[in-house]
Structures are given as structure tokens and as C-alpha cells.
Amino acid sequence: MSGFTPSNGSKLFIGPSIDIDTIDAVDDLSGLAFTEIKGLKDLGSFGDEATSITSNQLGNSRTLKAKGTKDAGTPSFVVDLKDGDPGQEAAIAAAATNFDYAFYIEYPNKKTATGTNGKRYFAGQVMSCRENPGAANNAITMNINVGINTPIYRVAAT
């Protein structure tokens, strides 16, 4: 295996609506039923980033910083539009609600032929499913924006 993981071969899955107050570990998400969202082109970026808390100190003319609340982001998952795809239809239906939904991303990074790929589990609200017809000679895409409301639970490849 090379010294990095190519993104080609990655997959995105959507699960059922879930009460995020009941999620304490990856096991609370990994046992759910998921549907692949087909046509995936781009996973965007996600993961915790602390909000900056600042204090402007007069005596030393310095702005001090501390970590505040964490935000896992609102990635924009870009897919080729596929009418009738069960995963895309589930995302569109989720966007019409105010509920959190379970998701996971699977990376193509198993370490042996019999190993398992790494996964990233999380839950969040589908903020929008915007179609982008683009210009001539472009595939019509849809941006599925998910406001992540839980930590990202990492399952390592084996």
C-alpha cells in the first residue's frame, strides 16, 4: 500500500433519522441500516474545529486565544444527479425535515485482501439538496449539505 489513501472508491451512506442525544459511541450508529448515495463525486471536508475564544489584553497588547465549542462542519457532498436513486431520494426527503440522520463514509483503505475499509460515522441534518445543471457539456450534479451535529466516530481500516 502506498503512503497515502486515494479518495477514488470512497462511498457515502445515509441511514435513518436518529435522536443525537442517544449517541455516545460508534456502536450507536454502526448497527443501523444504511443506503448508499450513488454518483458520489466529492466528499468535501469535515471534522471538528474549535471555535476561537479571544481576549484582548491591554497590558501586553496581545490577543489571547482559547478553544471553545467544536464544530464538525457542514460538508457539501457532490453527486451526479440520478433520479430514482434510493440514497439520493433519502437525502432529498431528509432535507424536507428538521431531524438528524445517521451517515457514514467508507474509504477504500483496507490493509489486506481480507481486511475491512475505514469508516467515519456521524449524524446531522440535511440542510439542502441543491441541483446544479451547470453549463453545456457538464453533468448535472446535486450538492447535499449536511450540518454535522455529533463527533466523527472513526473506525480504522484493518
N, C-alpha and C positions, 0 to 999 in steps of 0.2 A: 504494500500500500504506500502511496506517495505521502509526502509530508503535509498534505492538506486534503480537505474534503471538497470535491466538486459539488456544486449545487444541482447539476442536472441529475434527474432521478428522484428529487425530493417530491414529497406528496403532502397535501393538505386535507384534513378531515374535519367534518363538523358533526357534533353529537347533539343530544337533546338539551332542552333548557334545564338549567340547574340552579339551585339556591347556593350562591357562592359562600354563604355563611356555614355551609356544611362541608366545605373543602379544607382539609387540613394536611393532606398528603397526596402524592401521586395516585395512590390506590383508590382514592375517592373519584378519580377521573378515568383511570386506565381500564376499568371493568365495564365502562359504558359501551353502548352500541354506537358506532360512527359510520358515516358515509363519506366517501372520497369526493372532494370537489375537483372535478376534471378540468383539463385545459390550463393547468397552472403554468404561469409564465414567470412570475416574480413574487417572492415572499416578503419583500420589504425588509424592514428592520424592526426588532422588538427586543425587549429585555429591560430590567429595572434600571432606572436612572433616578438618583436622589434629587429632590428639589433643593435649590440653594437657599439657605437662610443666611442673611448678611447682617453685619453690624458695622456701621461706620464709626471707627474710634477716633475721637478728636485728638487725644494725647499723642498718638503715634502716626496720625494721618494715614491710617491703613484700614481697608475694608476686610474684616474677618469673615470667614465662611464656615458654615457647618451644614451637615446633611439634614434634610427634612424628610418629608414623606417620599415614598418611592412610587414611580410611575412606570409601568411596564410598556407603555406606548399604545399607539393606535396604528398598527401596520396596515398598509394598503396591499392586499393580496390581489394581484392582477391575474385574470384568467381570460382565455379566449372564450367568448360568449358561445355557449352551447345550449340552445333552447331544449328543455326536456331533461337536462342532466339532473339527476336526483340531488346531488350535492349543491349545485348552483341554485336549484329551486328551494332547497332547505335554507340556504343563506338569504335568499330574497324574502322568504317567509319570516325568517328571524329578524330581518331589518324592519319588518312591519310591527314588531312587538317591543316591549320595554324589558324583556327578560335577558338574563345572561345565558350563554350557550357554551357547552364544552367544545374544545378544539384540540387537535394535536397535529404536529408537523413531524413527518418522518424523513430522516436524512439517509442517503444511500452510503452508509459508512460502516457496515458490519465488518468485523476484523478477520473473520474466517468464513469459509463457504457455508458452514452450518450455524453461523452466528446470527445475531439479530441487529437490525438497524437502530441507531439512536433516535429518540423521540423527545419532543418538547410538548408537554401538556399545559393547558391554561383554559381559563373561561373568561368570557367577555361579551359585550353587547355588540351586535352587528349595527354599526352606526349608519352605514349606507351601502348600497349596491348600485353604483353609477356605471352606466354604459358609456363607452367611448367609441363611436364609429370612426373617428379619425378622418384622415384624408384618403384620396384614391390610393389603391394598392396596399391598404392596411387591413389587417384582421380586426374585426370588431372585438373589443375587449370589455371586460367589466372589472371595476375596482371594488373589491369587498373590503371595507374598512371596519376593523374590529377594535373597539376600545377595551383593552385587556384590564380586567378587574381583580386578577389573582396573581400570585407569583407564577413564574415559569417553572414548572416541575420538569427537571431533566432526567431522562433515562439514558444511560450510557450505552453505546454500541458494545456488542460482545463479539 
